[in-house]
Amino acid sequence: MKQLEIERDGGVARVWLNRPEVRNAFDGETATELRGLLDDLGADEAVRVVVLGGRGQAFSAGADLEWMKTVAAFGREDNLREADGLASLFFAIHTSPKPVVARVHGAALGGGAGLVAACDIAIAAEGTRFGFTEVRLGLIPAVISPYVVGRIGESAARELFLTGERFEAARAREIGLVCAVAPEADLDAAVEGRVSELLQAGPRALAEAKALLHAVSGRPVADVRRDTVERIARVRSSPEGQEGLAAFLEKRKPGWVG
């Protein structure tokens, strides 16, 4: 059985974690394959939106414990290499030029919750269980921490990292880990609604908007003022920017809207 599945539908690429027998826990091989696939999709001009989901009963239970046990017995250099490979996966999601939407159901624990945090938009089914449970295994949520703290803030991260407690989808929505919660029967419709909204945007504008977020996040206004001026001037005069403005003024759909 493949560890990943991909479905393409027009400009949408749906990527499925496909290890249902272990609730889509990922090992080094899965992380490497997923990172490579995301890099390929990011470079594919035909792809406009990526949806990440999990087959079976859960989105992802996080890192595979058998793999973690094996890695724990490695020497320092091999441990560093495995950790860096995993960190590269979350970074690939976070920096993908394509918006990445998480379709979350069942459970998103440990690194699985980290995947949710690294995505741009996350929608969860009611009843989904979340948790940063690493401390209960004598570990820490190290490589996912920048994305989680950036998403839910330090206060919530302190509580949830230190207790390792599990929490429901409603709490995940409250703290900003997910942006919406839907009945499980309506989860796909909720995801498709967000995908449809993203497809209304200019493909290049989406990539530029993500790059803008990375450039200004956490930095003083004075440090980024000139950069933002240069960015809007460049994008506004680009072919896509010109087409978008012309379509608005002419009361028609821009060329990228099918």
VMD Tcl script that draws the C-alpha trace (Angstrom):
set ca {
  {0.00 0.00 0.00}
  {1.32 3.43 -0.91}
  {2.05 5.69 2.04}
  {0.62 8.63 0.09}
  {-2.13 9.00 -2.49}
  {-2.72 11.96 -4.75}
  {-5.86 12.94 -6.64}
  {-5.89 15.78 -9.15}
  {-9.03 17.69 -10.09}
  {-8.34 20.70 -12.25}
  {-6.17 23.04 -10.22}
  {-6.71 21.13 -6.97}
  {-4.31 18.44 -5.75}
  {-5.66 16.29 -2.91}
  {-2.89 14.52 -1.00}
  {-3.87 11.69 1.34}
  {-1.79 10.18 4.12}
  {-2.42 6.50 3.51}
  {-1.30 4.48 6.52}
  {-4.73 3.85 8.07}
  {-3.49 0.79 9.94}
  {-1.42 3.12 12.19}
  {-3.86 6.05 12.06}
  {-1.61 7.75 9.50}
  {1.34 8.02 11.85}
  {4.34 9.02 9.78}
  {7.91 7.75 9.75}
  {10.99 9.10 8.05}
  {10.05 7.56 4.71}
  {6.57 9.08 4.77}
  {7.98 12.49 5.73}
  {10.51 12.37 2.90}
  {7.90 11.33 0.33}
  {5.44 13.98 1.47}
  {8.07 16.70 1.44}
  {9.14 15.75 -2.08}
  {5.54 15.66 -3.29}
  {4.82 19.10 -1.81}
  {7.93 20.50 -3.50}
  {6.76 19.06 -6.84}
  {3.24 20.45 -6.41}
  {4.63 23.82 -5.43}
  {6.55 23.98 -8.71}
  {3.61 22.76 -10.83}
  {1.87 25.74 -12.46}
  {-1.26 23.66 -13.05}
  {-1.75 23.22 -9.29}
  {-3.44 26.11 -7.48}
  {-4.52 24.57 -4.17}
  {-3.32 21.56 -2.16}
  {-5.64 19.72 0.24}
  {-4.04 17.44 2.84}
  {-6.13 14.70 4.45}
  {-5.87 11.25 5.97}
  {-7.38 7.93 4.92}
  {-9.21 5.80 7.46}
  {-10.27 6.87 10.93}
  {-7.82 9.69 11.64}
  {-5.99 12.59 10.03}
  {-2.70 11.69 11.71}
  {-1.62 10.26 15.05}
  {1.77 11.97 14.63}
  {5.15 10.31 14.47}
  {5.19 6.52 14.28}
  {6.30 5.30 17.71}
  {8.15 2.28 16.34}
  {10.13 4.61 14.09}
  {10.76 6.97 17.01}
  {11.98 4.06 19.11}
  {14.41 3.09 16.37}
  {15.63 6.66 15.94}
  {16.14 7.04 19.70}
  {18.77 4.30 19.53}
  {20.73 6.15 16.82}
  {23.87 8.14 17.51}
  {23.80 11.93 17.65}
  {24.51 12.57 13.96}
  {21.87 10.13 12.74}
  {19.40 11.58 15.24}
  {20.10 15.06 13.94}
  {19.63 13.92 10.35}
  {16.24 12.31 11.09}
  {15.05 15.36 13.05}
  {16.14 17.68 10.25}
  {14.28 15.59 7.70}
  {11.11 15.88 9.75}
  {11.59 19.60 10.28}
  {11.96 19.99 6.51}
  {8.49 18.52 6.01}
  {6.77 21.15 8.16}
  {8.86 23.88 6.56}
  {7.83 22.67 3.09}
  {4.15 22.97 4.01}
  {4.63 26.35 5.65}
  {6.57 27.84 2.73}
  {4.76 26.18 -0.17}
  {3.82 28.80 -2.77}
  {0.45 27.07 -3.02}
  {-2.16 27.39 -0.25}
  {-2.38 24.16 1.73}
  {-5.73 23.25 3.30}
  {-5.91 20.61 6.03}
  {-8.95 18.32 6.06}
  {-8.88 17.07 9.65}
  {-10.93 14.27 11.17}
  {-10.69 11.65 13.90}
  {-7.45 12.68 15.58}
  {-4.51 15.01 15.03}
  {-1.97 14.29 17.73}
  {1.65 15.32 18.25}
  {3.20 15.80 14.84}
  {-0.25 15.35 13.31}
  {-1.37 18.50 15.11}
  {1.87 20.05 13.88}
  {0.84 19.31 10.30}
  {-2.41 21.15 10.97}
  {-0.53 24.17 12.35}
  {1.82 24.30 9.36}
  {-1.06 24.39 6.86}
  {-2.57 27.71 5.80}
  {-6.19 26.81 6.47}
  {-7.48 23.92 8.58}
  {-11.04 22.63 8.82}
  {-11.91 19.94 11.35}
  {-14.80 17.57 11.78}
  {-16.73 17.72 15.03}
  {-15.38 15.13 17.43}
  {-11.79 15.38 16.20}
  {-9.29 15.05 19.06}
  {-6.13 17.15 19.16}
  {-3.14 17.13 21.44}
  {0.52 18.01 21.74}
  {1.17 14.87 23.71}
  {4.96 14.63 23.43}
  {5.77 15.39 27.09}
  {3.75 12.36 28.16}
  {6.25 10.27 26.22}
  {9.22 12.08 27.71}
  {9.67 14.07 24.49}
  {9.06 17.66 23.34}
  {7.19 19.12 20.32}
  {10.38 20.70 19.06}
  {10.25 20.87 15.26}
  {6.54 21.74 15.17}
  {6.80 24.45 17.84}
  {7.41 27.46 15.53}
  {4.25 26.70 13.56}
  {2.11 25.91 16.59}
  {3.18 28.97 18.58}
  {2.70 31.11 15.48}
  {-0.82 29.73 15.09}
  {-2.17 29.57 18.66}
  {0.13 31.96 20.55}
  {2.47 31.39 23.46}
  {-0.18 31.32 26.18}
  {-2.18 28.42 24.73}
  {1.03 26.66 23.66}
  {2.42 26.82 27.22}
  {-0.68 25.13 28.60}
  {-0.98 22.48 25.90}
  {2.72 21.71 25.47}
  {3.27 21.32 29.21}
  {0.16 19.32 30.08}
  {0.09 17.20 26.93}
  {-3.68 17.13 27.34}
  {-6.03 16.21 24.53}
  {-8.72 18.66 23.47}
  {-11.72 18.78 21.19}
  {-12.25 20.49 17.85}
  {-14.21 23.31 19.50}
  {-11.15 24.23 21.60}
  {-8.94 23.97 18.52}
  {-11.23 26.50 16.82}
  {-11.23 28.75 19.88}
  {-7.43 29.00 20.00}
  {-7.01 29.30 16.23}
  {-5.46 25.93 15.45}
  {-8.30 25.35 12.98}
  {-10.39 28.02 11.33}
  {-13.67 26.11 11.15}
  {-15.43 23.05 12.56}
  {-18.12 21.15 10.67}
  {-20.24 18.05 11.29}
  {-18.32 15.07 9.95}
  {-20.94 14.49 7.25}
  {-20.39 18.05 6.05}
  {-16.59 18.13 6.29}
  {-15.92 17.66 2.58}
  {-18.43 20.37 1.68}
  {-16.80 22.75 4.14}
  {-13.36 22.03 2.68}
  {-14.60 22.44 -0.88}
  {-16.16 25.77 0.05}
  {-12.76 27.10 1.12}
  {-11.09 25.60 -1.94}
  {-13.61 27.38 -4.18}
  {-12.80 30.67 -2.48}
  {-9.07 30.14 -3.02}
  {-9.64 29.41 -6.70}
  {-11.12 32.89 -7.10}
  {-7.74 34.41 -6.29}
  {-4.93 35.00 -8.73}
  {-2.46 32.08 -8.59}
  {0.55 34.39 -8.43}
  {-1.20 36.61 -5.89}
  {-1.66 33.65 -3.57}
  {2.05 32.86 -3.69}
  {2.90 36.53 -3.18}
  {0.49 36.78 -0.25}
  {2.13 33.82 1.47}
  {5.57 35.31 0.88}
  {4.32 38.62 2.30}
  {3.14 36.93 5.48}
  {6.53 35.34 6.00}
  {8.27 38.66 5.34}
  {6.29 40.81 7.78}
  {5.34 38.39 10.56}
  {6.84 39.39 13.89}
  {8.86 42.29 12.47}
  {8.55 45.99 13.36}
  {6.59 48.08 10.88}
  {9.56 50.36 10.28}
  {11.68 47.38 9.19}
  {9.22 46.15 6.57}
  {7.69 49.40 5.32}
  {9.90 49.72 2.24}
  {9.62 46.03 1.44}
  {5.81 46.21 1.42}
  {5.91 49.25 -0.88}
  {8.12 47.40 -3.34}
  {5.98 44.28 -3.21}
  {2.68 46.00 -4.03}
  {4.30 48.09 -6.77}
  {5.69 44.95 -8.39}
  {2.51 42.89 -8.08}
  {0.20 45.71 -9.17}
  {2.15 46.17 -12.41}
  {2.43 42.43 -13.13}
  {0.31 40.82 -15.88}
  {-1.85 39.08 -13.27}
  {-2.33 42.29 -11.31}
  {-3.25 44.18 -14.47}
  {-5.73 41.47 -15.48}
  {-7.34 41.42 -12.03}
  {-7.85 45.18 -11.95}
  {-9.14 45.26 -15.53}
  {-11.61 42.45 -14.84}
  {-12.94 44.25 -11.78}
  {-13.41 47.54 -13.64}
  {-14.97 45.80 -16.63}
  {-17.28 43.78 -14.36}
  {-16.11 40.42 -15.68}
  {-14.31 37.40 -14.25}
  {-10.51 37.45 -14.44}
  {-8.82 34.96 -16.74}
  {-7.82 32.58 -13.96}
  {-11.44 31.93 -12.91}
  {-12.86 29.03 -14.89}
}
mol new
graphics top color blue
foreach p $ca { graphics top sphere $p radius 0.5 }
foreach p [lrange $ca 0 end-1] q [lrange $ca 1 end] { graphics top cylinder $p $q radius 0.2 }
display resetview
